Amino acid sequence: MSMSLRERLLAVLNGGRADATPWFTDLNYWYHSRNQNGILPSEFSGPDGLLALHKNLRVGIYVYPPPLVNTKRDPELFNVTARQRDDLTTEIQIKTPEGVLTQVTKFCPASCSTAVLEYPVKTVSDLKCVRAWYEGATYSPNYEAVLECDMSWGDCGVALPLLPRTPLAALHVEWIGLTNLVEILAENPEELYDTIKVMRRAEDELYRLVCAAPYP
């Protein structure tokens, strides 16, 4: 009797052997771009459409289940608001007790993707807002939601919750961008290192809850 897609993946991850290559794919980009453009086949629409697409192609589903750990901040002190500058451009305000950061993004219809025009951190003084953002987070387990998703995917997949980027990667991709990151590193390395330390320390509880999860 042949293994299921789930059994194949778990066998390999547990150091065993599978009867065939455990073929898992991330079809989210194709799926959501088709859905947004109104050309998604009807058999793949609805809440279970993405799973139906994977089943139809006989590949495993594994990405974007619910978060394993929920993150909350005091809404009086922290919030994120967005407004449209035009049909394609969005301005995002990130409020913290240390100040407000602004990010600007632009949607690209041809690729159905979003580009960052302005990162939130413009100067080294903005890093105090990043530190406040991380220190203001509290965490709680969301285990049941992940277990429910995993059960619904069944033999077709394994729900692998995504964890946050590590501090340096988060600063690069989410907060600063490569050019400003290199400039801050060259001119104010201690300020950058202190920010990374704060980010790491603030997420200790998140990783403790991840490790304590009743989930492989």
For each residue, the residues with C-beta under 8 A, 3 or more apart:
1:
2: 19 20
3: 7 8 11 18 19 20
4: 7 8 155 156
5: 8 9 22 23 24 58 59 60 155 156 157
6: 9 10 60 153 154 155 156 157 158
7: 3 4 10 11 18 155
8: 3 4 5 11 12 18 19 20 21 22
9: 5 6 12 13 18 22 24 60 62 158
10: 6 7 13 14 158 216
11: 3 7 8 14 16 17 18 22
12: 8 9 15 16 17 18 22
13: 9 10
14: 10 11
15: 12
16: 11 12
17: 11 12
18: 3 7 8 9 11 12 21 22
19: 2 3 8
20: 2 3 8 23
21: 8 18
22: 5 8 9 11 12 18 60
23: 5 20 58 59 60
24: 5 9 59 60 61 62 157 158
25: 54 57 59 60
26: 29 62 63
27: 30 31 50 53 54 57 59 61
28: 31 32 50 63 64
29: 26 32 33 112
30: 27 33 34
31: 27 28 34 35 40 44 49 50 53
32: 28 29 35 36 112
33: 29 30 36 37 112
34: 30 31 37 39 40 41
35: 31 32 38 40 45 49
36: 32 33 112
37: 33 34 112
38: 35
39: 34
40: 31 34 35 44 45 49
41: 34 44 45
42: 45
43: 49 52 56
44: 31 40 41 49 50 52 53 56
45: 35 40 41 42 49
46: 49
47:
48: 51 52 152
49: 31 35 40 43 44 45 46 52 53
50: 27 28 31 44 53 54 61
51: 48 54 55 61 152 153 156 157
52: 43 44 48 49 55 56
53: 27 31 44 49 50 56 57
54: 25 27 50 51 57 59 60 61 156 157
55: 51 52 58 156
56: 43 44 52 53
57: 25 27 53 54
58: 5 23 55
59: 5 23 24 25 27 54
60: 5 6 9 22 23 24 25 54 156 157 158
61: 24 27 50 51 54 153 156 157
62: 9 24 26 157 158 159 160
63: 26 28 160 162
64: 28 162
65: 145 146 149 150 153 159 160 161
66: 142 145 146 149 161
67: 70 71 142 146 161 162
68: 141 142 143 146 161 163 209 210 213 215
69: 139 140 141 142 206 209 210
70: 67 139 140 141 142
71: 67 137 138 139 206
72: 137 138 139 140
73: 77 78 133 136 137 138
74: 77 78 136
75: 78 79
76:
77: 73 74 95 96 97 136
78: 73 74 75 95 96 97 133 136
79: 75 95
80: 92 93 94 95
81: 92 93 95
82: 90 91 92 93
83: 90 91 93
84: 87 89 90 91
85: 89 90 91 104
86: 89
87: 84
88: 106 107 108 109
89: 84 85 86 104 105 106 107 117
90: 82 83 84 85 104 105 106 107
91: 82 83 84 85 102 103 104
92: 80 81 82 102 103 104 105 120
93: 80 81 82 83 100 101 102
94: 80 100 101 102 103 120 129 133
95: 77 78 79 80 81 100
96: 77 78 99 100 101 129 132 133 136
97: 77 78 132 136
98: 128 129 131 132
99: 96 126 128 129
100: 93 94 95 96 129
101: 93 94 96 120 121 126 129 130
102: 91 92 93 94 118 120
103: 91 92 94 116 118 119 120
104: 85 89 90 91 92 116 117 118
105: 89 90 92 114 115 116 117
106: 88 89 90 114 115 117
107: 88 89 90 113 114
108: 88 111 112 113 114 115
109: 88 112
110:
111: 108
112: 29 32 33 36 37 108 109
113: 107 108
114: 105 106 107 108
115: 105 106 108
116: 103 104 105 119 177
117: 89 104 105 106
118: 102 103 104 122
119: 103 116 122 175 176 177 180
120: 92 94 101 102 103 126 129 130 174 175 176
121: 101 126 127 129 130 171 175 176 180
122: 118 119 126 180
123: 126
124: 127 184 187 188 191 192
125: 128
126: 99 101 120 121 122 123 129 130
127: 121 124 130 131 184 191 192 195
128: 98 99 125 131 132
129: 94 96 98 99 100 101 120 121 126 132 133
130: 101 120 121 126 127 133 134 171 175 195 199
131: 98 127 128 134 135 194 195 198 199
132: 96 97 98 128 129 135 136
133: 73 78 94 96 129 130 136 137
134: 130 131 137 198 199 202 203
135: 131 132 198 202
136: 73 74 77 78 96 97 132 133
137: 71 72 73 133 134 202 203 206
138: 71 72 73 205
139: 69 70 71 72 205 206 209
140: 69 70 72 209
141: 68 69 70 209 212 213
142: 66 67 68 69 70 145 146
143: 68 146 147 213 214 215
144: 147 148
145: 65 66 142 148 149
146: 65 66 67 68 142 143 149 150 159 161 213 215
147: 143 144 150 151 214 215
148: 144 145 151 152
149: 65 66 145 146 152 153 159
150: 65 146 147 153 157 158 159 215
151: 147 148 154
152: 48 51 148 149
153: 6 51 61 65 149 150 156 157 158 159
154: 6 151 157
155: 4 5 6 7
156: 4 5 6 51 54 55 60 61 153
157: 5 6 24 51 54 60 61 62 150 153 154
158: 6 9 10 24 60 62 150 153
159: 62 65 146 149 150 153
160: 62 63 65
161: 65 66 67 68 146
162: 63 64 67
163: 68 206 207 210
164: 170 203 206
165: 169 170 173 174
166: 169 170
167: 170 171 195 196 199 200 203
168: 171 172 196
169: 165 166 172 173
170: 164 165 166 167 173 174 175 199
171: 121 130 167 168 174 175 176 181 192 195 196 199
172: 168 169 175 176 177 178 181
173: 165 169 170
174: 120 165 170 171
175: 119 120 121 130 170 171 172
176: 119 120 121 171 172 180 181 184
177: 116 119 172 180 181
178: 172 181 182
179: 182 183
180: 119 121 122 176 177 183 184
181: 171 172 176 177 178 184 185 192
182: 178 179 185 186
183: 179 180 186 187
184: 124 127 176 180 181 187 188 191 192
185: 181 182 188 189 192
186: 182 183 189
187: 124 183 184
188: 124 184 185 191 192
189: 185 186 192 193
190: 193 194
191: 124 127 184 188 194 195
192: 124 127 171 181 184 185 188 189 195 196
193: 189 190 196 197
194: 131 190 191 197 198
195: 127 130 131 167 171 191 192 198 199
196: 167 168 171 192 193 199 200
197: 193 194 200 201
198: 131 134 135 194 195 201 202
199: 130 131 134 167 170 171 195 196 202 203
200: 167 196 197 203 204
201: 197 198 204
202: 134 135 137 198 199
203: 134 137 164 167 199 200 206 207
204: 200 201 207 208
205: 138 139 208 209
206: 69 71 137 139 163 164 203 209 210
207: 163 203 204 210 211
208: 204 205 211 212
209: 68 69 139 140 141 205 206 212 213
210: 68 69 163 206 207 213
211: 207 208
212: 141 208 209
213: 68 141 143 146 209 210
214: 143 147
215: 68 143 146 147 150
216: 10
